[in-house]
């Protein structure tokens, strides 16, 4: 990766060679103490966050953190310790602490570094995924952007009378990790964002909403004016919200919320949930769990992708793959440890998924949100969810919601103080359509999702 080295102008205090030396020192000391295997990671992050509210500067925060994490194995016993002190005595003390923990920890036959056959080759470091775009923004410039964003919200309509504030954040980090099974690698990355949360109306009739833009390169962020205006339009559209009576009806999840459904699916087919038997999708490999028109792709190699990486957190090789094909599960999300627990092989997902795309073979280019609303005809469009109502063991799903009631393929009025409920297993199988209004949320990209029938509890 071309952005491996932290130069003086990168904003970092430590260079890649310094980190390599730090980790090598830790691994050597672990060997001297009698460790069978060891792994180490040195990292550094820094950034700026600025928030404003009602035209006034509220907060300016600069963050800089660093750390060395060491994992030591004594046979099948594992110990971990970390420090933010990079002096040689501190490194030796940290390794010794990890070693002592390992010595007195119960043996775990599945513990250990990844198998050497699964380790990413040294050439993985040469893949340029274009992840590092430092933003040399000053606190004054960041405040100016946040103020413009909030001002755009206020200027949208005189009914926008208040605001929970606007913010701008610029963050960057880099790391180097290595272990005694031959892995050496690391890279630098960045993440920048701008957000605003306006309040429409007054008294008991107030409604708030928010919008944001988050990118690896600040030049790709949406303009302050667009973010502000769109957030304001969302808040205004919720004015006059009412309750509806309890009923069963189709439910359309707006694309940012649809990413949450994809997240729940990923959690259910991840190694930790599967080996603990705490998933509603146990033994789903090769089975039909989604409609035949649904595919899920994973691609770690997308340039500037928020979930891109040339290897996983354990230094295991990664690959583009079809997770779901025509509704059938083709693979789980496994680390070395969870793979051993399931008597399988790691999928290179220690640390999570990489750039998932959830799509339907039936989606047409013109299937924007309006088209999806027309497809639904009559039902509930959900734009906000409250609470954490997913039981991963049973799949039961129940969350507070607000959004819009739709009649004859058009929004009729806003609704609030309702609960939507169903079972994730049934909900996944009942996906009728996926919109072309794709939204990227971290490592997930998905359009709005229409589910055939759910219980809506109101008054």
Secondary structure, DSSP 8 states (H G I E B T S, - for coil): -TT-S--GGGT-SS-HHHHHHHHHHHHHHHHHHT-SEEEEEEEEEEEEEEEEETTEEEEEEEEEEEEEEEEEEETTEEEEEEES--SHHHHHHHHHHHHHHHHHS---TT-SS--GGGB--GGGGG------------HHHHHHHHHHHHHHHHHH-TTEEEEEEEEEEEEEEEEEEEETTS-EE--EEEEEEEEEEEEES-GGG-EE--EEEEESSGGGS--HHHHHHHHHHHHHHTTT-B----EEEEEEE-HHHHHHHHHHHHHHTBHHHHHTT--TTTT-BTSB-S-TTEEEEE-TT-TT-TT--SB-TTSBB---EEEEETTEE---B--HHHHHHTTS---S-TT---SEEEEETT--TT--HHHHHHHH-SEEEEEEEES--B-TTT-EEEEEEEEEEEETTEEEEEEEEEEEEEEHHHHHHTEEEE-S--EEETTEEE--EEEEEEEEE--
